[in-house]
Amino acid sequence: LDFLMEADVRAYLQNITCPTLLLHGEEDNLCPLEGANFIERQLPCAQLVSYPGVGHIPFLTEFRNFHQALEEWLAVL
């Protein structure tokens, strides 16, 4: 995790051209929501789904909603 605290990879975002789904808990203390908002603004094909009151692991705490969002997103690719 120290690497993640020190590495700045924002310049590489411009190299991502594929559709990207960001699924993020709004109460994530490890990776704040503002980071996901920033990534969404940088990627032309990004979609952000955020979960109010949810922390760092929405794939566990919001299992059904997480998978529904993922399935819906994959269905339109």
Secondary structure by P-SEA (a helix, b strand, c coil): ccccccccccccccccccbbbbbbbcccccccaaaaaaaaaacccbbbbbbccccccccccaaaaaaaaaaaaaaac
